[in-house]
Amino acid sequence: MIFSPRISLRNVGQLCRRAAIAYEAGLDARSIWAKEAQRAGGAARRPLEIVSRSVAAGDSLSEAFFAAGNYFPPLMGELIAVAEQTGRFDAVFKQLAENYQEQLQVRRQFLATIAWPMIQLGLALGVIGLFIWISGFIRQMTGSDFDPLGWGLYGAKGVVIYLLILAALGGIIFVFLQAVRRGAFWIRPVQRFVLRVPLLGGAVNKILLARLTWSLYLTFDAGMEIRRAVRISLHSTNHATYLDPLASIDRMLEQGNSLHESFLQARCFPRDLLDAVAVGEESGRLAETFALQNRQYRDQARSGSASLAVFAGIVIWVLVAALIIYMIFHLFVTAYLQPIQKALAGG
Protein backbone atom coordinates (compact mmCIF):
# COMPACT_ATOMS: atom_id res chain seq x y z
CA MET A 1 0.00 0.00 0.00
CA ILE A 2 1.30 3.45 -0.94
CA PHE A 3 0.08 5.15 2.23
CA SER A 4 0.83 2.39 4.75
CA PRO A 5 3.35 3.59 7.37
CA ARG A 6 6.99 2.73 6.78
CA ILE A 7 9.93 3.20 9.09
CA SER A 8 12.20 6.07 8.08
CA LEU A 9 15.82 5.57 7.07
CA ARG A 10 16.98 7.42 10.15
CA ASN A 11 14.91 5.32 12.55
CA VAL A 12 15.68 1.97 10.93
CA GLY A 13 19.38 2.80 10.94
CA GLN A 14 19.30 3.68 14.62
CA LEU A 15 17.25 0.56 15.42
CA CYS A 16 19.73 -1.70 13.63
CA ARG A 17 22.65 0.04 15.35
CA ARG A 18 21.14 -0.50 18.81
CA ALA A 19 20.31 -4.13 17.98
CA ALA A 20 23.88 -4.77 16.78
CA ILE A 21 25.30 -3.39 20.02
CA ALA A 22 22.82 -5.37 22.13
CA TYR A 23 23.48 -8.68 20.37
CA GLU A 24 27.23 -8.11 20.48
CA ALA A 25 26.92 -7.58 24.24
CA GLY A 26 25.16 -10.94 24.53
CA LEU A 27 21.75 -9.67 25.63
CA ASP A 28 18.71 -11.95 25.33
CA ALA A 29 16.51 -11.42 22.25
CA ARG A 30 13.34 -11.12 24.36
CA SER A 31 14.78 -8.33 26.48
CA ILE A 32 16.23 -6.54 23.43
CA TRP A 33 12.92 -6.32 21.60
CA ALA A 34 10.84 -5.76 24.72
CA LYS A 35 13.01 -2.71 25.42
CA GLU A 36 12.66 -1.51 21.82
CA ALA A 37 8.87 -1.83 22.06
CA GLN A 38 8.83 0.15 25.31
CA ARG A 39 10.88 3.02 23.93
CA ALA A 40 9.03 3.18 20.58
CA GLY A 41 6.55 5.94 19.88
CA GLY A 42 4.17 6.96 17.13
CA ALA A 43 3.79 4.62 14.18
CA ALA A 44 6.72 2.45 15.36
CA ARG A 45 5.03 1.35 18.59
CA ARG A 46 2.58 -1.18 17.16
CA PRO A 47 5.05 -2.98 14.80
CA LEU A 48 7.69 -3.25 17.51
CA GLU A 49 5.10 -4.49 20.01
CA ILE A 50 4.19 -7.20 17.49
CA VAL A 51 7.88 -8.13 17.19
CA SER A 52 8.28 -8.19 20.98
CA ARG A 53 5.17 -10.32 21.56
CA SER A 54 6.11 -12.76 18.80
CA VAL A 55 9.64 -13.23 20.14
CA ALA A 56 8.28 -13.65 23.68
CA ALA A 57 5.86 -16.30 22.38
CA GLY A 58 8.76 -18.32 20.99
CA ASP A 59 8.62 -17.29 17.33
CA SER A 60 11.84 -16.68 15.46
CA LEU A 61 12.95 -13.09 15.01
CA SER A 62 12.42 -13.23 11.24
CA GLU A 63 8.86 -14.51 11.74
CA ALA A 64 8.29 -11.67 14.21
CA PHE A 65 9.46 -9.05 11.71
CA PHE A 66 7.40 -10.50 8.87
CA ALA A 67 4.37 -10.52 11.20
CA ALA A 68 4.79 -6.75 11.60
CA GLY A 69 3.77 -6.29 7.94
CA ASN A 70 5.36 -3.79 5.60
CA TYR A 71 6.58 -1.37 8.23
CA PHE A 72 10.14 -2.70 8.07
CA PRO A 73 12.18 -3.08 4.82
CA PRO A 74 11.88 -6.58 3.30
CA LEU A 75 15.68 -6.87 3.11
CA MET A 76 15.83 -6.52 6.87
CA GLY A 77 13.55 -9.51 7.53
CA GLU A 78 15.32 -11.68 4.93
CA LEU A 79 18.77 -11.01 6.38
CA ILE A 80 17.50 -11.65 9.89
CA ALA A 81 16.32 -15.07 8.68
CA VAL A 82 19.86 -15.78 7.43
CA ALA A 83 21.32 -14.51 10.70
CA GLU A 84 19.22 -17.07 12.55
CA GLN A 85 20.94 -19.82 10.58
CA THR A 86 24.45 -18.45 11.09
CA GLY A 87 24.06 -16.87 14.54
CA ARG A 88 25.62 -13.60 13.26
CA PHE A 89 22.93 -11.22 14.50
CA ASP A 90 25.41 -8.55 15.56
CA ALA A 91 27.20 -8.54 12.19
CA VAL A 92 23.98 -8.52 10.16
CA PHE A 93 22.44 -5.66 12.14
CA LYS A 94 25.70 -3.71 11.91
CA GLN A 95 25.78 -4.11 8.13
CA LEU A 96 22.14 -3.08 7.87
CA ALA A 97 22.82 0.00 10.00
CA GLU A 98 25.69 1.03 7.72
CA ASN A 99 23.51 0.48 4.65
CA TYR A 100 20.67 2.69 5.88
CA GLN A 101 23.09 5.32 7.16
CA GLU A 102 24.68 5.54 3.71
CA GLN A 103 21.27 5.96 2.05
CA LEU A 104 20.37 8.65 4.58
CA GLN A 105 23.57 10.59 3.87
CA VAL A 106 22.91 10.53 0.12
CA ARG A 107 19.37 11.78 0.69
CA ARG A 108 20.54 14.58 3.00
CA GLN A 109 23.15 15.66 0.45
CA PHE A 110 20.47 15.84 -2.23
CA LEU A 111 18.03 17.80 -0.06
CA ALA A 112 20.72 20.24 1.08
CA THR A 113 21.64 21.00 -2.53
CA ILE A 114 18.07 21.73 -3.65
CA ALA A 115 17.09 23.62 -0.46
CA TRP A 116 17.79 27.11 -1.85
CA PRO A 117 16.05 26.53 -5.21
CA MET A 118 13.03 25.22 -3.29
CA ILE A 119 13.01 28.36 -1.14
CA GLN A 120 13.11 30.47 -4.30
CA LEU A 121 10.20 28.49 -5.74
CA GLY A 122 8.24 29.01 -2.53
CA LEU A 123 8.91 32.75 -2.64
CA ALA A 124 7.83 32.92 -6.29
CA LEU A 125 4.59 31.07 -5.54
CA GLY A 126 4.03 33.39 -2.57
CA VAL A 127 4.48 36.45 -4.78
CA ILE A 128 1.89 35.08 -7.20
CA GLY A 129 -0.55 34.62 -4.33
CA LEU A 130 0.12 38.20 -3.24
CA PHE A 131 -0.55 39.45 -6.77
CA ILE A 132 -3.87 37.62 -6.82
CA TRP A 133 -4.87 39.11 -3.47
CA ILE A 134 -3.84 42.68 -4.43
CA SER A 135 -5.64 42.44 -7.77
CA GLY A 136 -8.92 42.14 -5.88
CA PHE A 137 -8.39 45.54 -4.23
CA ILE A 138 -7.41 47.13 -7.55
CA ARG A 139 -10.61 45.84 -9.18
CA GLN A 140 -12.70 47.27 -6.33
CA MET A 141 -10.95 50.65 -6.41
CA THR A 142 -10.95 51.14 -10.18
CA GLY A 143 -14.02 49.13 -11.14
CA SER A 144 -11.97 47.53 -13.90
CA ASP A 145 -11.54 43.86 -14.76
CA PHE A 146 -7.85 43.96 -13.79
CA ASP A 147 -6.39 40.44 -13.98
CA PRO A 148 -2.55 40.62 -13.95
CA LEU A 149 -2.09 36.88 -14.39
CA GLY A 150 -4.89 36.12 -16.81
CA TRP A 151 -6.08 33.18 -14.69
CA GLY A 152 -9.42 34.64 -13.64
CA LEU A 153 -8.23 34.63 -10.01
CA TYR A 154 -8.40 37.78 -7.88
CA GLY A 155 -9.06 38.79 -4.31
CA ALA A 156 -9.45 36.53 -1.28
CA LYS A 157 -11.55 34.00 -3.22
CA GLY A 158 -8.89 33.79 -5.90
CA VAL A 159 -6.19 33.18 -3.27
CA VAL A 160 -8.23 30.33 -1.77
CA ILE A 161 -8.66 28.70 -5.21
CA TYR A 162 -4.95 29.23 -5.92
CA LEU A 163 -3.97 27.55 -2.65
CA LEU A 164 -6.30 24.64 -3.34
CA ILE A 165 -4.67 24.17 -6.76
CA LEU A 166 -1.21 24.18 -5.14
CA ALA A 167 -2.40 21.69 -2.51
CA ALA A 168 -3.75 19.39 -5.25
CA LEU A 169 -0.46 19.58 -7.16
CA GLY A 170 1.44 18.91 -3.95
CA GLY A 171 -0.75 15.88 -3.27
CA ILE A 172 -0.10 14.50 -6.76
CA ILE A 173 3.66 14.94 -6.33
CA PHE A 174 3.50 13.27 -2.89
CA VAL A 175 1.63 10.25 -4.27
CA PHE A 176 4.09 10.00 -7.15
CA LEU A 177 7.11 10.08 -4.81
CA GLN A 178 5.53 7.48 -2.53
CA ALA A 179 4.88 5.26 -5.55
CA VAL A 180 8.53 5.60 -6.57
CA ARG A 181 9.68 4.80 -3.05
CA ARG A 182 7.42 1.73 -2.75
CA GLY A 183 8.16 0.54 -6.29
CA ALA A 184 4.52 0.62 -7.44
CA PHE A 185 3.96 -1.32 -10.65
CA TRP A 186 2.26 1.56 -12.49
CA ILE A 187 5.33 3.77 -12.01
CA ARG A 188 7.62 1.46 -14.01
CA PRO A 189 7.16 3.15 -17.43
CA VAL A 190 8.25 6.43 -15.84
CA GLN A 191 11.30 4.71 -14.32
CA ARG A 192 12.33 3.32 -17.70
CA PHE A 193 11.90 6.73 -19.33
CA VAL A 194 14.04 8.49 -16.70
CA LEU A 195 16.97 6.14 -17.36
CA ARG A 196 16.89 7.17 -21.04
CA VAL A 197 17.25 10.87 -20.23
CA PRO A 198 20.85 12.01 -20.87
CA LEU A 199 22.86 12.75 -17.70
CA LEU A 200 19.83 12.21 -15.45
CA GLY A 201 19.53 8.53 -16.35
CA GLY A 202 23.20 7.85 -15.71
CA ALA A 203 23.08 9.48 -12.29
CA VAL A 204 19.98 7.51 -11.27
CA ASN A 205 21.49 4.24 -12.48
CA LYS A 206 24.65 4.72 -10.39
CA ILE A 207 22.49 5.12 -7.29
CA LEU A 208 20.55 1.97 -8.20
CA LEU A 209 23.75 0.00 -8.78
CA ALA A 210 25.12 1.11 -5.43
CA ARG A 211 21.95 -0.14 -3.73
CA LEU A 212 21.97 -3.38 -5.72
CA THR A 213 25.62 -4.29 -5.08
CA TRP A 214 25.22 -3.47 -1.38
CA SER A 215 22.25 -5.84 -1.13
CA LEU A 216 24.16 -8.51 -3.08
CA TYR A 217 27.10 -8.11 -0.71
CA LEU A 218 24.91 -8.39 2.38
CA THR A 219 23.02 -11.45 1.15
CA PHE A 220 26.05 -13.33 -0.20
CA ASP A 221 28.17 -12.44 2.82
CA ALA A 222 25.42 -13.76 5.09
CA GLY A 223 25.52 -17.08 3.22
CA MET A 224 22.06 -16.82 1.66
CA GLU A 225 21.12 -19.26 -1.11
CA ILE A 226 21.98 -17.68 -4.49
CA ARG A 227 18.50 -17.51 -6.06
CA ARG A 228 17.01 -16.04 -2.91
CA ALA A 229 19.89 -13.57 -2.58
CA VAL A 230 19.48 -12.37 -6.16
CA ARG A 231 15.69 -12.01 -5.86
CA ILE A 232 15.97 -9.98 -2.67
CA SER A 233 18.76 -7.80 -4.07
CA LEU A 234 16.94 -7.02 -7.30
CA HIS A 235 13.79 -6.19 -5.33
CA SER A 236 15.82 -3.80 -3.16
CA THR A 237 16.25 -1.48 -6.15
CA ASN A 238 12.47 -0.98 -6.54
CA HIS A 239 13.19 -0.18 -10.19
CA ALA A 240 11.74 -1.64 -13.38
CA THR A 241 15.17 -1.99 -15.04
CA TYR A 242 16.21 -4.63 -12.52
CA LEU A 243 12.79 -6.06 -11.67
CA ASP A 244 11.67 -6.82 -15.24
CA PRO A 245 14.38 -9.46 -15.91
CA LEU A 246 14.06 -11.01 -12.44
CA ALA A 247 11.99 -14.00 -13.60
CA SER A 248 14.37 -14.89 -16.44
CA ILE A 249 17.43 -14.52 -14.18
CA ASP A 250 15.83 -16.77 -11.57
CA ARG A 251 14.93 -19.33 -14.21
CA MET A 252 18.49 -19.46 -15.54
CA LEU A 253 19.90 -19.87 -12.04
CA GLU A 254 17.41 -22.67 -11.39
CA GLN A 255 18.65 -24.40 -14.55
CA GLY A 256 22.20 -24.35 -13.22
CA ASN A 257 23.63 -21.40 -15.13
CA SER A 258 26.24 -19.22 -13.50
CA LEU A 259 25.39 -15.84 -12.04
CA HIS A 260 27.48 -14.16 -14.74
CA GLU A 261 25.55 -15.94 -17.50
CA SER A 262 22.22 -15.11 -15.86
CA PHE A 263 23.11 -11.44 -15.50
CA LEU A 264 24.55 -11.29 -19.01
CA GLN A 265 21.34 -12.47 -20.71
CA ALA A 266 19.31 -9.87 -18.79
CA ARG A 267 21.09 -7.10 -20.76
CA CYS A 268 20.61 -4.52 -18.02
CA PHE A 269 23.88 -4.74 -16.07
CA PRO A 270 26.97 -2.66 -16.94
CA ARG A 271 30.04 -4.37 -18.34
CA ASP A 272 32.25 -3.64 -15.33
CA LEU A 273 29.80 -5.37 -12.99
CA LEU A 274 29.49 -8.38 -15.30
CA ASP A 275 33.29 -8.70 -15.52
CA ALA A 276 33.57 -8.48 -11.74
CA VAL A 277 30.90 -11.16 -11.26
CA ALA A 278 32.76 -13.48 -13.64
CA VAL A 279 36.01 -13.02 -11.69
CA GLY A 280 34.20 -13.39 -8.36
CA GLU A 281 32.60 -16.66 -9.41
CA GLU A 282 35.87 -18.03 -10.73
CA SER A 283 37.70 -17.16 -7.51
CA GLY A 284 34.82 -18.15 -5.22
CA ARG A 285 34.80 -14.69 -3.61
CA LEU A 286 31.52 -13.18 -4.78
CA ALA A 287 30.76 -11.44 -1.48
CA GLU A 288 34.12 -9.65 -1.52
CA THR A 289 33.61 -8.82 -5.20
CA PHE A 290 30.26 -7.17 -4.52
CA ALA A 291 31.76 -5.28 -1.58
CA LEU A 292 34.47 -3.87 -3.84
CA GLN A 293 31.99 -3.00 -6.57
CA ASN A 294 29.74 -1.35 -4.01
CA ARG A 295 32.52 0.94 -2.80
CA GLN A 296 33.10 2.06 -6.38
CA TYR A 297 29.41 2.55 -7.10
CA ARG A 298 28.88 4.39 -3.82
CA ASP A 299 31.51 6.94 -4.81
CA GLN A 300 29.84 7.30 -8.19
CA ALA A 301 26.42 7.45 -6.52
CA ARG A 302 27.51 10.41 -4.40
CA SER A 303 28.52 12.34 -7.49
CA GLY A 304 25.35 11.07 -9.18
CA SER A 305 23.26 12.37 -6.32
CA ALA A 306 24.99 15.74 -6.62
CA SER A 307 24.22 15.73 -10.35
CA LEU A 308 20.58 14.93 -9.62
CA ALA A 309 20.41 17.78 -7.16
CA VAL A 310 21.93 20.18 -9.69
CA PHE A 311 19.46 18.94 -12.32
CA ALA A 312 16.54 19.41 -9.92
CA GLY A 313 17.83 22.87 -9.01
CA ILE A 314 18.05 23.88 -12.66
CA VAL A 315 14.51 22.65 -13.28
CA ILE A 316 13.25 24.67 -10.31
CA TRP A 317 15.16 27.80 -11.39
CA VAL A 318 13.78 27.49 -14.92
CA LEU A 319 10.28 27.17 -13.48
CA VAL A 320 10.78 30.23 -11.27
CA ALA A 321 12.21 32.23 -14.20
CA ALA A 322 9.30 31.17 -16.41
CA LEU A 323 6.78 32.27 -13.78
CA ILE A 324 8.49 35.65 -13.36
CA ILE A 325 8.75 36.23 -17.13
CA TYR A 326 5.10 35.26 -17.59
CA MET A 327 3.99 37.65 -14.84
CA ILE A 328 6.04 40.54 -16.24
CA PHE A 329 4.86 39.93 -19.80
CA HIS A 330 1.18 39.57 -18.89
CA LEU A 331 1.30 42.60 -16.60
CA PHE A 332 2.91 44.62 -19.39
CA VAL A 333 0.16 43.55 -21.79
CA THR A 334 -2.77 44.17 -19.42
CA ALA A 335 -1.48 47.38 -17.80
CA TYR A 336 0.18 49.04 -20.79
CA LEU A 337 -0.59 47.62 -24.24
CA GLN A 338 -4.30 46.95 -23.80
CA PRO A 339 -5.09 50.48 -22.53
CA ILE A 340 -3.13 51.93 -25.48
CA GLN A 341 -5.00 49.72 -27.92
CA LYS A 342 -8.34 50.77 -26.39
CA ALA A 343 -7.39 54.43 -26.56
CA LEU A 344 -6.36 54.15 -30.19
CA ALA A 345 -9.53 52.25 -31.05
CA GLY A 346 -11.63 54.89 -29.29
CA GLY A 347 -9.75 57.68 -31.00
Helices and strands as residue ranges (DSSP letters): H 9-24, H 29-39, G 42-44, H 45-56, H 61-67, H 74-86, H 89-142, H 155-182, G 185-187, H 188-196, H 200-221, H 226-237, H 240-243, H 246-254, H 259-266, H 271-283, H 286-332, I 333-337, H 338-346
